[in-house]
Amino acid sequence: MTTQLKVLLCALAGGGALAILVSMLRARRLFRYLLLSAVSGVAALYAVNALGLLTGMRLAVNGLTLAVSAAAGPPGVIALLLADTLLR
């Protein structure tokens, strides 16, 4: 992977995380939304791995995948799946 593509992917991930944080701050219920996003992201990661026997798509469960799924929620899990597919 080229350096420009890595920089672009990092910029997109940072922009997405910033957009999620700004929308949560504007809703004035930051803690509740952060907790709900974290729980739904970890549940999505579990669902992907549970259905991996049927679909063949599995993600490794480690600190990075748990952090991304907890911080970004289900969109983060989808991004992890896309990155795993594209970088394989």
N, CA, C and O atoms as a Tinker XYZ file with bonds, in Angstrom:
   352  protein
     1  N      0.841000   -1.162000    0.000000    73     2
     2  CA     0.000000    0.000000    0.000000    64     1     3
     3  C      0.892000    1.233000    0.000000    63     2     4     5
     4  O      1.883000    1.302000    0.727000    81     3
     5  N      0.530000    2.187000   -0.812000    73     3     6
     6  CA     1.347000    3.388000   -0.923000    64     5     7
     7  C      1.128000    4.302000    0.278000    63     6     8     9
     8  O      0.140000    4.185000    1.003000    81     7
     9  N      2.054000    5.193000    0.460000    73     7    10
    10  CA     1.972000    6.122000    1.577000    64     9    11
    11  C      0.784000    7.066000    1.427000    63    10    12    13
    12  O      0.136000    7.409000    2.415000    81    11
    13  N      0.497000    7.485000    0.204000    73    11    14
    14  CA    -0.623000    8.390000   -0.025000    64    13    15
    15  C     -1.942000    7.729000    0.345000    63    14    16    17
    16  O     -2.822000    8.383000    0.904000    81    15
    17  N     -2.095000    6.447000    0.044000    73    15    18
    18  CA    -3.318000    5.736000    0.377000    64    17    19
    19  C     -3.454000    5.580000    1.886000    63    18    20    21
    20  O     -4.554000    5.697000    2.425000    81    19
    21  N     -2.348000    5.318000    2.569000    73    19    22
    22  CA    -2.378000    5.213000    4.023000    64    21    23
    23  C     -2.793000    6.541000    4.658000    63    22    24    25
    24  O     -3.605000    6.566000    5.583000    81    23
    25  N     -2.233000    7.639000    4.157000    73    23    26
    26  CA    -2.577000    8.962000    4.675000    64    25    27
    27  C     -4.043000    9.269000    4.415000    63    26    28    29
    28  O     -4.724000    9.819000    5.281000    81    27
    29  N     -4.535000    8.919000    3.232000    73    27    30
    30  CA    -5.940000    9.148000    2.900000    64    29    31
    31  C     -6.858000    8.350000    3.810000    63    30    32    33
    32  O     -7.856000    8.884000    4.293000    81    31
    33  N     -6.542000    7.077000    4.057000    73    31    34
    34  CA    -7.365000    6.253000    4.934000    64    33    35
    35  C     -7.359000    6.774000    6.363000    63    34    36    37
    36  O     -8.398000    6.776000    7.024000    81    35
    37  N     -6.210000    7.214000    6.846000    73    35    38
    38  CA    -6.129000    7.786000    8.194000    64    37    39
    39  C     -6.920000    9.089000    8.286000    63    38    40    41
    40  O     -7.589000    9.337000    9.289000    81    39
    41  N     -6.849000    9.915000    7.259000    73    39    42
    42  CA    -7.605000   11.169000    7.252000    64    41    43
    43  C     -9.102000   10.901000    7.226000    63    42    44    45
    44  O     -9.861000   11.576000    7.921000    81    43
    45  N     -9.537000    9.932000    6.438000    73    43    46
    46  CA   -10.961000    9.586000    6.399000    64    45    47
    47  C    -11.436000    9.031000    7.732000    63    46    48    49
    48  O    -12.529000    9.365000    8.188000    81    47
    49  N    -10.626000    8.187000    8.361000    73    47    50
    50  CA   -10.995000    7.633000    9.660000    64    49    51
    51  C    -11.064000    8.733000   10.717000    63    50    52    53
    52  O    -11.986000    8.753000   11.532000    81    51
    53  N    -10.105000    9.638000   10.706000    73    51    54
    54  CA   -10.121000   10.746000   11.654000    64    53    55
    55  C    -11.303000   11.676000   11.433000    63    54    56    57
    56  O    -11.924000   12.136000   12.391000    81    55
    57  N    -11.613000   11.951000   10.178000    73    55    58
    58  CA   -12.765000   12.796000    9.867000    64    57    59
    59  C    -14.069000   12.150000   10.293000    63    58    60    61
    60  O    -14.966000   12.826000   10.796000    81    59
    61  N    -14.178000   10.850000   10.096000    73    59    62
    62  CA   -15.377000   10.141000   10.521000    64    61    63
    63  C    -15.526000   10.149000   12.036000    63    62    64    65
    64  O    -16.622000   10.354000   12.557000    81    63
    65  N    -14.421000    9.926000   12.739000    73    63    66
    66  CA   -14.461000    9.947000   14.201000    64    65    67
    67  C    -14.830000   11.342000   14.714000    63    66    68    69
    68  O    -15.589000   11.474000   15.674000    81    67
    69  N    -14.297000   12.365000   14.078000    73    67    70
    70  CA   -14.622000   13.735000   14.472000    64    69    71
    71  C    -16.095000   14.042000   14.214000    63    70    72    73
    72  O    -16.739000   14.693000   15.037000    81    71
    73  N    -16.634000   13.588000   13.093000    73    71    74
    74  CA   -18.049000   13.813000   12.794000    64    73    75
    75  C    -18.944000   13.121000   13.810000    63    74    76    77
    76  O    -19.957000   13.682000   14.225000    81    75
    77  N    -18.580000   11.899000   14.217000    73    75    78
    78  CA   -19.362000   11.183000   15.224000    64    77    79
    79  C    -19.322000   11.927000   16.560000    63    78    80    81
    80  O    -20.350000   12.075000   17.221000    81    79
    81  N    -18.139000   12.393000   16.954000    73    79    82
    82  CA   -18.004000   13.099000   18.220000    64    81    83
    83  C    -18.782000   14.414000   18.221000    63    82    84    85
    84  O    -19.418000   14.752000   19.220000    81    83
    85  N    -18.739000   15.154000   17.124000    73    83    86
    86  CA   -19.467000   16.422000   17.039000    64    85    87
    87  C    -20.968000   16.183000   17.111000    63    86    88    89
    88  O    -21.681000   16.935000   17.775000    81    87
    89  N    -21.458000   15.145000   16.436000    73    87    90
    90  CA   -22.891000   14.874000   16.489000    64    89    91
    91  C    -23.325000   14.453000   17.885000    63    90    92    93
    92  O    -24.428000   14.788000   18.316000    81    91
    93  N    -22.471000   13.722000   18.597000    73    91    94
    94  CA   -22.800000   13.339000   19.973000    64    93    95
    95  C    -22.791000   14.554000   20.912000    63    94    96    97
    96  O    -23.633000   14.660000   21.803000    81    95
    97  N    -21.852000   15.450000   20.707000    73    95    98
    98  CA   -21.787000   16.651000   21.544000    64    97    99
    99  C    -22.988000   17.559000   21.305000    63    98   100   101
   100  O    -23.477000   18.191000   22.241000    81    99
   101  N    -23.464000   17.632000   20.080000    73    99   102
   102  CA   -24.609000   18.477000   19.772000    64   101   103
   103  C    -25.894000   17.911000   20.354000    63   102   104   105
   104  O    -26.839000   18.657000   20.609000    81   103
   105  N    -25.938000   16.601000   20.568000    73   103   106
   106  CA   -27.134000   15.979000   21.125000    64   105   107
   107  C    -27.220000   16.171000   22.638000    63   106   108   109
   108  O    -28.279000   15.923000   23.215000    81   107
   109  N    -26.163000   16.596000   23.291000    73   107   110
   110  CA   -26.093000   16.864000   24.725000    64   109   111
   111  C    -26.317000   15.620000   25.587000    63   110   112   113
   112  O    -26.672000   15.732000   26.761000    81   111
   113  N    -26.114000   14.467000   25.021000    73   111   114
   114  CA   -26.195000   13.217000   25.772000    64   113   115
   115  C    -24.982000   12.365000   25.402000    63   114   116   117
   116  O    -25.111000   11.219000   24.972000    81   115
   117  N    -23.836000   12.942000   25.578000    73   115   118
   118  CA   -22.596000   12.336000   25.116000    64   117   119
   119  C    -22.351000   10.974000   25.750000    63   118   120   121
   120  O    -22.066000   10.013000   25.036000    81   119
   121  N    -22.455000   10.865000   27.068000    73   119   122
   122  CA   -22.119000    9.614000   27.739000    64   121   123
   123  C    -23.058000    8.492000   27.322000    63   122   124   125
   124  O    -22.612000    7.370000   27.082000    81   123
   125  N    -24.343000    8.777000   27.235000    73   123   126
   126  CA   -25.313000    7.746000   26.848000    64   125   127
   127  C    -25.040000    7.260000   25.427000    63   126   128   129
   128  O    -25.082000    6.058000   25.168000    81   127
   129  N    -24.764000    8.176000   24.512000    73   127   130
   130  CA   -24.505000    7.792000   23.129000    64   129   131
   131  C    -23.166000    7.069000   22.969000    63   130   132   133
   132  O    -23.046000    6.155000   22.154000    81   131
   133  N    -22.171000    7.475000   23.740000    73   131   134
   134  CA   -20.890000    6.773000   23.701000    64   133   135
   135  C    -21.046000    5.339000   24.193000    63   134   136   137
   136  O    -20.492000    4.414000   23.598000    81   135
   137  N    -21.788000    5.149000   25.264000    73   135   138
   138  CA   -22.011000    3.820000   25.804000    64   137   139
   139  C    -22.826000    2.973000   24.833000    63   138   140   141
   140  O    -22.503000    1.807000   24.608000    81   139
   141  N    -23.870000    3.545000   24.262000    73   139   142
   142  CA   -24.695000    2.811000   23.300000    64   141   143
   143  C    -23.892000    2.446000   22.051000    63   142   144   145
   144  O    -24.036000    1.344000   21.521000    81   143
   145  N    -23.059000    3.355000   21.587000    73   143   146
   146  CA   -22.223000    3.087000   20.419000    64   145   147
   147  C    -21.209000    1.998000   20.714000    63   146   148   149
   148  O    -20.967000    1.131000   19.874000    81   147
   149  N    -20.619000    2.033000   21.888000    73   147   150
   150  CA   -19.623000    1.020000   22.258000    64   149   151
   151  C    -20.258000   -0.363000   22.363000    63   150   152   153
   152  O    -19.701000   -1.343000   21.869000    81   151
   153  N    -21.412000   -0.443000   23.000000    73   151   154
   154  CA   -22.083000   -1.735000   23.156000    64   153   155
   155  C    -22.536000   -2.275000   21.801000    63   154   156   157
   156  O    -22.369000   -3.463000   21.526000    81   155
   157  N    -23.102000   -1.428000   20.961000    73   155   158
   158  CA   -23.561000   -1.904000   19.656000    64   157   159
   159  C    -22.381000   -2.275000   18.749000    63   158   160   161
   160  O    -22.501000   -3.189000   17.934000    81   159
   161  N    -21.261000   -1.587000   18.876000    73   159   162
   162  CA   -20.079000   -1.919000   18.083000    64   161   163
   163  C    -19.483000   -3.255000   18.476000    63   162   164   165
   164  O    -19.112000   -4.053000   17.615000    81   163
   165  N    -19.390000   -3.502000   19.778000    73   163   166
   166  CA   -18.863000   -4.789000   20.238000    64   165   167
   167  C    -19.836000   -5.916000   19.874000    63   166   168   169
   168  O    -19.410000   -7.016000   19.522000    81   167
   169  N    -21.137000   -5.641000   19.960000    73   167   170
   170  CA   -22.126000   -6.640000   19.548000    64   169   171
   171  C    -22.024000   -6.926000   18.052000    63   170   172   173
   172  O    -22.178000   -8.074000   17.635000    81   171
   173  N    -21.767000   -5.903000   17.240000    73   171   174
   174  CA   -21.598000   -6.109000   15.801000    64   173   175
   175  C    -20.350000   -6.932000   15.511000    63   174   176   177
   176  O    -20.361000   -7.781000   14.620000    81   175
   177  N    -19.281000   -6.690000   16.252000    73   175   178
   178  CA   -18.061000   -7.476000   16.090000    64   177   179
   179  C    -18.318000   -8.942000   16.449000    63   178   180   181
   180  O    -17.849000   -9.848000   15.759000    81   179
   181  N    -19.059000   -9.166000   17.526000    73   179   182
   182  CA   -19.418000  -10.524000   17.914000    64   181   183
   183  C    -20.283000  -11.177000   16.840000    63   182   184   185
   184  O    -20.083000  -12.345000   16.509000    81   183
   185  N    -21.248000  -10.427000   16.290000    73   183   186
   186  CA   -22.130000  -10.975000   15.262000    64   185   187
   187  C    -21.355000  -11.338000   13.996000    63   186   188   189
   188  O    -21.628000  -12.364000   13.374000    81   187
   189  N    -20.393000  -10.501000   13.615000    73   187   190
   190  CA   -19.574000  -10.795000   12.434000    64   189   191
   191  C    -18.808000  -12.091000   12.637000    63   190   192   193
   192  O    -18.739000  -12.924000   11.733000    81   191
   193  N    -18.236000  -12.264000   13.816000    73   191   194
   194  CA   -17.467000  -13.481000   14.075000    64   193   195
   195  C    -18.370000  -14.692000   14.242000    63   194   196   197
   196  O    -17.979000  -15.799000   13.871000    81   195
   197  N    -19.567000  -14.513000   14.789000    73   195   198
   198  CA   -20.500000  -15.628000   14.926000    64   197   199
   199  C    -21.008000  -16.081000   13.560000    63   198   200   201
   200  O    -21.164000  -17.278000   13.317000    81   199
   201  N    -21.263000  -15.132000   12.678000    73   199   202
   202  CA   -21.732000  -15.465000   11.334000    64   201   203
   203  C    -20.589000  -15.803000   10.386000    63   202   204   205
   204  O    -20.823000  -16.167000    9.234000    81   203
   205  N    -19.371000  -15.686000   10.859000    73   203   206
   206  CA   -18.200000  -15.970000   10.032000    64   205   207
   207  C    -18.131000  -17.403000    9.556000    63   206   208   209
   208  O    -17.531000  -17.687000    8.520000    81   207
   209  N    -18.738000  -18.309000   10.300000    73   207   210
   210  CA   -18.771000  -19.705000    9.860000    64   209   211
   211  C    -19.611000  -19.861000    8.594000    63   210   212   213
   212  O    -19.324000  -20.715000    7.755000    81   211
   213  N    -20.638000  -19.043000    8.461000    73   211   214
   214  CA   -21.501000  -19.110000    7.280000    64   213   215
   215  C    -20.960000  -18.291000    6.116000    63   214   216   217
   216  O    -21.036000  -18.714000    4.962000    81   215
   217  N    -20.412000  -17.118000    6.423000    73   215   218
   218  CA   -20.006000  -16.199000    5.364000    64   217   219
   219  C    -18.539000  -16.299000    4.988000    63   218   220   221
   220  O    -18.154000  -15.905000    3.888000    81   219
   221  N    -17.721000  -16.818000    5.881000    73   219   222
   222  CA   -16.288000  -16.882000    5.622000    64   221   223
   223  C    -15.555000  -15.601000    5.972000    63   222   224   225
   224  O    -14.333000  -15.544000    5.830000    81   223
   225  N    -16.256000  -14.573000    6.422000    73   223   226
   226  CA   -15.647000  -13.292000    6.811000    64   225   227
   227  C    -15.533000  -13.260000    8.325000    63   226   228   229
   228  O    -16.545000  -13.273000    9.026000    81   227
   229  N    -14.322000  -13.218000    8.829000    73   227   230
   230  CA   -14.086000  -13.144000   10.262000    64   229   231
   231  C    -13.068000  -12.062000   10.536000    63   230   232   233
   232  O    -12.215000  -11.768000    9.698000    81   231
   233  N    -13.163000  -11.473000   11.710000    73   231   234
   234  CA   -12.198000  -10.475000   12.154000    64   233   235
   235  C    -11.497000  -10.994000   13.403000    63   234   236   237
   236  O    -12.121000  -11.620000   14.260000    81   235
   237  N    -10.226000  -10.736000   13.496000    73   235   238
   238  CA    -9.492000  -11.113000   14.686000    64   237   239
   239  C     -9.946000  -10.227000   15.841000    63   238   240   241
   240  O    -10.124000   -9.019000   15.680000    81   239
   241  N    -10.127000  -10.833000   16.990000    73   239   242
   242  CA   -10.522000  -10.059000   18.164000    64   241   243
   243  C     -9.254000   -9.763000   18.958000    63   242   244   245
   244  O     -8.681000  -10.641000   19.602000    81   243
   245  N     -8.837000   -8.509000   18.895000    73   243   246
   246  CA    -7.670000   -8.054000   19.643000    64   245   247
   247  C     -7.942000   -6.634000   20.121000    63   246   248   249
   248  O     -9.046000   -6.120000   19.941000    81   247
   249  N     -6.975000   -6.016000   20.710000    73   247   250
   250  CA    -7.167000   -4.685000   21.263000    64   249   251
   251  C     -7.571000   -3.641000   20.229000    63   250   252   253
   252  O     -8.411000   -2.782000   20.497000    81   251
   253  N     -6.968000   -3.722000   19.052000    73   251   254
   254  CA    -7.274000   -2.747000   18.006000    64   253   255
   255  C     -8.706000   -2.889000   17.501000    63   254   256   257
   256  O     -9.421000   -1.894000   17.388000    81   255
   257  N     -9.131000   -4.112000   17.197000    73   255   258
   258  CA   -10.493000   -4.290000   16.680000    64   257   259
   259  C    -11.537000   -3.963000   17.746000    63   258   260   261
   260  O    -12.591000   -3.411000   17.430000    81   259
   261  N    -11.254000   -4.299000   19.004000    73   259   262
   262  CA   -12.185000   -3.942000   20.069000    64   261   263
   263  C    -12.257000   -2.423000   20.253000    63   262   264   265
   264  O    -13.339000   -1.879000   20.474000    81   263
   265  N    -11.129000   -1.744000   20.166000    73   263   266
   266  CA   -11.119000   -0.288000   20.317000    64   265   267
   267  C    -11.867000    0.394000   19.181000    63   266   268   269
   268  O    -12.639000    1.325000   19.411000    81   267
   269  N    -11.639000   -0.068000   17.953000    73   267   270
   270  CA   -12.326000    0.535000   16.806000    64   269   271
   271  C    -13.821000    0.264000   16.883000    63   270   272   273
   272  O    -14.626000    1.166000   16.652000    81   271
   273  N    -14.201000   -0.972000   17.204000    73   271   274
   274  CA   -15.627000   -1.286000   17.258000    64   273   275
   275  C    -16.311000   -0.560000   18.404000    63   274   276   277
   276  O    -17.473000   -0.172000   18.275000    81   275
   277  N    -15.619000   -0.365000   19.527000    73   275   278
   278  CA   -16.217000    0.365000   20.643000    64   277   279
   279  C    -16.263000    1.864000   20.376000    63   278   280   281
   280  O    -17.226000    2.528000   20.762000    81   279
   281  N    -15.254000    2.402000   19.730000    73   279   282
   282  CA   -15.214000    3.845000   19.484000    64   281   283
   283  C    -16.125000    4.267000   18.340000    63   282   284   285
   284  O    -16.783000    5.304000   18.426000    81   283
   285  N    -16.171000    3.484000   17.280000    73   283   286
   286  CA   -16.926000    3.890000   16.093000    64   285   287
   287  C    -18.246000    3.154000   15.927000    63   286   288   289
   288  O    -19.056000    3.529000   15.079000    81   287
   289  N    -18.474000    2.118000   16.716000    73   287   290
   290  CA   -19.734000    1.398000   16.627000    64   289   291
   291  C    -19.791000    0.505000   15.398000    63   290   292   293
   292  O    -18.756000    0.125000   14.851000    81   291
   293  N    -20.998000    0.174000   14.966000    73   291   294
   294  CA   -21.145000   -0.683000   13.772000    64   293   295
   295  C    -20.476000   -0.141000   12.508000    63   294   296   297
   296  O    -19.946000   -0.935000   11.731000    81   295
   297  N    -20.476000    1.180000   12.263000    73   295   298
   298  CA   -19.718000    1.654000   11.103000    64   297   299
   299  C    -18.225000    1.336000   11.191000    63   298   300   301
   300  O    -17.576000    1.126000   10.166000    81   299
   301  N    -17.688000    1.301000   12.386000    73   299   302
   302  CA   -16.291000    0.927000   12.563000    64   301   303
   303  C    -16.045000   -0.527000   12.228000    63   302   304   305
   304  O    -15.010000   -0.875000   11.661000    81   303
   305  N    -17.003000   -1.385000   12.581000    73   303   306
   306  CA   -16.880000   -2.807000   12.246000    64   305   307
   307  C    -16.968000   -2.992000   10.731000    63   306   308   309
   308  O    -16.243000   -3.808000   10.163000    81   307
   309  N    -17.836000   -2.251000   10.088000    73   307   310
   310  CA   -17.934000   -2.313000    8.626000    64   309   311
   311  C    -16.635000   -1.829000    7.994000    63   310   312   313
   312  O    -16.165000   -2.412000    7.017000    81   311
   313  N    -16.056000   -0.770000    8.544000    73   311   314
   314  CA   -14.780000   -0.277000    8.029000    64   313   315
   315  C    -13.674000   -1.310000    8.215000    63   314   316   317
   316  O    -12.823000   -1.473000    7.341000    81   315
   317  N    -13.683000   -2.010000    9.349000    73   315   318
   318  CA   -12.712000   -3.064000    9.576000    64   317   319
   319  C    -12.883000   -4.206000    8.558000    63   318   320   321
   320  O    -11.901000   -4.749000    8.051000    81   319
   321  N    -14.129000   -4.555000    8.273000    73   319   322
   322  CA   -14.381000   -5.597000    7.267000    64   321   323
   323  C    -13.899000   -5.172000    5.885000    63   322   324   325
   324  O    -13.296000   -5.959000    5.156000    81   323
   325  N    -14.171000   -3.920000    5.537000    73   323   326
   326  CA   -13.716000   -3.410000    4.233000    64   325   327
   327  C    -12.190000   -3.380000    4.157000    63   326   328   329
   328  O    -11.602000   -3.770000    3.149000    81   327
   329  N    -11.562000   -2.916000    5.228000    73   327   330
   330  CA   -10.097000   -2.865000    5.240000    64   329   331
   331  C     -9.506000   -4.268000    5.168000    63   330   332   333
   332  O     -8.504000   -4.488000    4.489000    81   331
   333  N    -10.124000   -5.216000    5.866000    73   331   334
   334  CA    -9.638000   -6.601000    5.826000    64   333   335
   335  C     -9.782000   -7.186000    4.426000    63   334   336   337
   336  O     -8.900000   -7.903000    3.954000    81   335
   337  N    -10.885000   -6.880000    3.770000    73   335   338
   338  CA   -11.113000   -7.387000    2.421000    64   337   339
   339  C    -10.182000   -6.734000    1.410000    63   338   340   341
   340  O     -9.627000   -7.418000    0.550000    81   339
   341  N    -10.005000   -5.430000    1.502000    73   339   342
   342  CA    -9.187000   -4.713000    0.518000    64   341   343
   343  C     -7.708000   -4.955000    0.706000    63   342   344   345
   344  O     -6.959000   -4.967000   -0.271000    81   343
   345  N     -7.268000   -5.147000    1.934000    73   343   346
   346  CA    -5.834000   -5.284000    2.201000    64   345   347
   347  C     -5.373000   -6.729000    2.266000    63   346   348   349
   348  O     -4.200000   -6.994000    2.529000    81   347
   349  N     -6.256000   -7.640000    2.037000    73   347   350
   350  CA    -5.895000   -9.063000    2.084000    64   349   351
   351  C     -5.085000   -9.470000    0.917000    63   350   352
   352  O     -4.701000  -10.635000    0.808000    81   351
